[in-house]
Amino acid sequence: MSNWQALEQKYYMQTVKRTPLTLVRGQGARVWDDKGREYLDFVGGWAVNSLGHCHPVQAEALAEQAKTLIQVSNQFYTIPQVKLAELLVENSCLDRVFFCNSGAEANEGAVKLARRYGKLKLDGAYEVITTFNSFHGRTLAMTAATGQTKFQEPYTPLPGGFINVDYNSLEAIKEATTRDTCAVMLEVVQGEGGVIIPDKDYLKQVRAWCDEKGLLLVLDEIQTGLGRLGRLFGYELYGVEPDIMTLAKGLGGGVPIGAFLAKEKACLFAPGEHGSTFGGNPLVCAAAYAVTRFIIDNKLYEKVQQVGGRLKDGLEGLRQKYPSIAAVRGVGLLLAMQFESDIADEVLAACLERGLLLNRVKPNALRFMPPLIIGPDEVERAVSIVDEALASL
Ligand SMILES: *Cc1c(COP(=O)(O)O)cnc(C)c1O
């Protein structure tokens, strides 16, 4: 058998510290490595595999579409794109959609749209206020939007037009607002930042401030959308409606697709002002349509509330047992366990040995983001593995 990990070391750019595991197959919430060992997957492709691995609904939609039409460009109308657009618009508070290929690209499009709005409706305003500890993607502009020094510092100077302020502080947004501000862009829950949930009424207050000043509220629901928080979209949980919303991760259940949606008043692109070669092609749209339909038809988000609650209770139980756990937080199936010290790597390794895959979101925190189809038995197994792992340290 090839030593894939050694070959990766030789040929691939070393941008990430990988878990030493070569995965070859997946089904539901389980994956298998190249030695045939089985693991319970609570990483879920980084909150992407909403229906788990190789769900028949998704696999069949892909196979069928692959035999029918894969790519023709946006010069033409294609049916899966229109069907997915209708499904997202009819089930959200937004009026129109644009499809692209990733989360970062969705946010780029959202910011470009906000800048069109600023230019045409706000006297040329162009600045976007974002928050510290946020994550909006890896392009240069989204690196400027992402308020974390570790991502920004290697690439300075960064594109202008972004102001990073404290999260959970309306005052900070108020202070940063000037005549040049066109939008405020926030995650509903800061995912990559360690699963930080908004204070009560923060999003409502920001919404009111945006209304008062005529600014657009852009919600980055790339991680929180499509059922992850126990609602179809995270904004429903906090009683606000965005003017622009971005989606990606869970939307395709594993195929690369991103989207931004907007209220009619903000849909200001003229033909030719934005575009994409692959964006919204029949293959990914057919898969995303099948996945999203399944989530909606089966009210998967309601199941997420129940099973997410069980997972949170289980982890909370461990917190009472182990003083090394400082906090358990999150909503739905986006949860984090924070430790008193930087032991996340050790806990991750101890879980891996016992057959559970987790994500280290901070040196002192692990993130749990299993597929939305996860069952109570799998949740119980994961909790007992974390229990054994902590006991072994
Ligand atoms: C993952 C993520 C992105 C970036 O998505 P990519 O597909 O990796 O470009 C942006 N915003 C949030 C909130 C994310 O979780």
The ligand as an SDF file (V2000), in Angstrom:
LIG
                    3D

 15 15  0  0  0  0  0  0  0  0999 V2000
  -16.0220   28.0560    6.3020 C   0  0  0  0  0  0  0  0  0  0  0  0
  -16.4980   29.4410    6.4040 C   0  0  0  0  0  0  0  0  0  0  0  0
  -16.2180   30.3900    5.4010 C   0  0  0  0  0  0  0  0  0  0  0  0
  -15.3180   30.0870    4.2250 C   0  0  0  0  0  0  0  0  0  0  0  0
  -15.8370   29.0780    3.4240 O   0  0  0  0  0  0  0  0  0  0  0  0
  -14.8670   28.3870    2.3370 P   0  0  0  0  0  0  0  0  0  0  0  0
  -15.7950   27.4840    1.5780 O   0  0  0  0  0  0  0  0  0  0  0  0
  -13.8060   27.6660    3.0930 O   0  0  0  0  0  0  0  0  0  0  0  0
  -14.3280   29.4620    1.4910 O   0  0  0  0  0  0  0  0  0  0  0  0
  -16.7400   31.6550    5.5520 C   0  0  0  0  0  0  0  0  0  0  0  0
  -17.5120   31.9830    6.6070 N   0  0  0  0  0  0  0  0  0  0  0  0
  -17.8090   31.0980    7.5670 C   0  0  0  0  0  0  0  0  0  0  0  0
  -18.7000   31.5130    8.6930 C   0  0  0  0  0  0  0  0  0  0  0  0
  -17.3150   29.7980    7.5070 C   0  0  0  0  0  0  0  0  0  0  0  0
  -17.5900   28.9280    8.4900 O   0  0  0  0  0  0  0  0  0  0  0  0
  1  2  1  0
  2  3  1  0
  2 14  2  0
  3  4  1  0
  3 10  2  0
  4  5  1  0
  5  6  1  0
  6  7  2  0
  6  8  1  0
  6  9  1  0
 10 11  1  0
 11 12  2  0
 12 13  1  0
 12 14  1  0
 14 15  1  0
M  END
$$$$
